[in-house]
Amino acid sequence: MSTPTPQFLLMTVEMPGAEPSIDRAASELGVAVEDLDTAFGVVPIDPACSKFAVQVRADKVPTGTRPAGEHRGPWSNAKIEPFGPVRRPKR
C-alpha cells in the first residue's frame, strides 16, 4: 500500500533580518521543517517588507493565534493551466 501524497496549503510568513530559509520559516510558523514543502521552498512575496510564502502540510497548519503580521493564511494556491491549446510561436 502506498503512502498518500500530503496536501499542502500556502502560508505567508514574515522573516525580518537575516536571510530567509526553510528552517527559519518552519521556526516562525511553529512547525517542523518536514512539515514544509521543501521543493516549493521560500518564495519572496515582498522582500522589502520581509514577507515570504511557504507551503505547509494541511494537517500541520498552525491554528494558534499569533500577532497580526507574523504569519497569515492559509491562502488558495490554484493550479495555473492554459485556457486552451498551447500554440507554438510562428516562425
FENMO-V190608 format. One record per residue. N is the residue number from 1. RES is the residue in one letter. PHI is phi in whole degrees, 0 to 359 (* if undefined). Layout:
n=<N;N>
res=<RES;RES>
phi=<PHI;PHI>
This chain:
n=<1;2;3;4;5;6;7;8;9;10;11;12;13;14;15;16;17;18;19;20;21;22;23;24;25;26;27;28;29;30;31;32;33;34;35;36;37;38;39;40;41;42;43;44;45;46;47;48;49;50;51;52;53;54;55;56;57;58;59;60;61;62;63;64;65;66;67;68;69;70;71;72;73;74;75;76;77;78;79;80;81;82;83;84;85;86;87;88;89;90;91>
res=<M;S;T;P;T;P;Q;F;L;L;M;T;V;E;M;P;G;A;E;P;S;I;D;R;A;A;S;E;L;G;V;A;V;E;D;L;D;T;A;F;G;V;V;P;I;D;P;A;C;S;K;F;A;V;Q;V;R;A;D;K;V;P;T;G;T;R;P;A;G;E;H;R;G;P;W;S;N;A;K;I;E;P;F;G;P;V;R;R;P;K;R>
phi=<*;274;280;294;289;292;270;243;241;277;231;252;216;264;225;290;95;297;303;293;209;296;297;292;299;300;298;297;275;77;235;280;304;296;274;256;276;291;291;288;76;250;254;292;259;212;302;297;257;61;257;223;246;219;252;246;308;304;277;239;300;297;248;291;278;233;302;305;101;292;206;221;125;285;250;287;217;294;289;264;225;296;280;209;296;285;259;277;296;288;265>
